[in-house]
Amino acid sequence: MQNDKNKVAAGVLGILLGALGVHKFYLGYTKEGIIMLAVSILGSFLIGIGPVVIGIIGLVEGILYLTKTDEDFANTYVYNHKGWF
């Protein structure tokens, strides 16, 4: 199976647009991406803390993606589909 997902792209998307779940959509995790997007949107209307929390999760995940080796990234997030952290 070919690894067509770039860990640098996923990491940068997680760091910059993590609050919107863009990195999840990029990796093909539609359910997780929708959850992150919904919490950000609904949280911004309610208390305002939703996007902050989801943004921190995106930042952490982006850093995790970038610090893994290419092989570990592919095995964990592309082939084994680990949805969170």
N, C-alpha and C positions, 0 to 999 in steps of 0.2 A: 504494500500500500504506500502510495506516495504522499509525502508531507507537503501539502500545498498552502499551509498556513505559516506565515512568517512571525516568529516570536517578537521581533523588534516592532513590527507593525502592531501586533496585539498589545504589547507593552506600552507603546506610545499612546495608543487609543485608550487603554485603561487609565493611564496617568492624566491625559488631557480631557477625555470625554467619558470617564468612568461613571460619572453621575447619571449619564444617559444610557449606560449599558452597551455602548457601541462596541466595546471589545468582545462582549458576549455574542453579539450578533455576528461579528467578524469570525469568531471561532465556530459558529453554527449552533450556539446554545440559545435558541429562540426563546424558550420558556424563561430561562434566567435573565435574558435581556429584557423581556417584557416586564418581569418582576421589578428589575432595577429601574426601568423607565417609569413604570406606574408608581412606584414608591417615591421617586423624585418629583413627578408631576403632582401627585396627590399630596405629598408631604409639603410641597411648596405652598399649596393653598391652605393647608391646615395650620401647622405650627411653624413651618419653615426649616425644620431640622432634617426632614427627609433627604433633600439633596446633599446636605452636608455629610450625613452618615453614609449614604450610597457613594458619594464622591470619595470618601476615605476608603471604603471597600474597593472601589475602582483603582485608587492610587496604590493600595497594598497589592492588589492582584497584578497591576501593571509592573510593579517592582519585582514581584515574584516571577513573572514571565521573563523579565530581562535578566534576572540573576541565575536562572536555570540554564544548563547546557542545552544545545539544540536537541540532543537526543532525549534528555529528560523532559523538555517542553513537549516534544512530539509524543512521547510515550504517555505523559500525564494528561495533556489537554487535547491532543488531536486523536490519538488512538483509543485511550481509555475513557475519554469524555468526562473528566473530573470537572463538575460544574462550578464548584465554589472553592476558592483558595487552592 
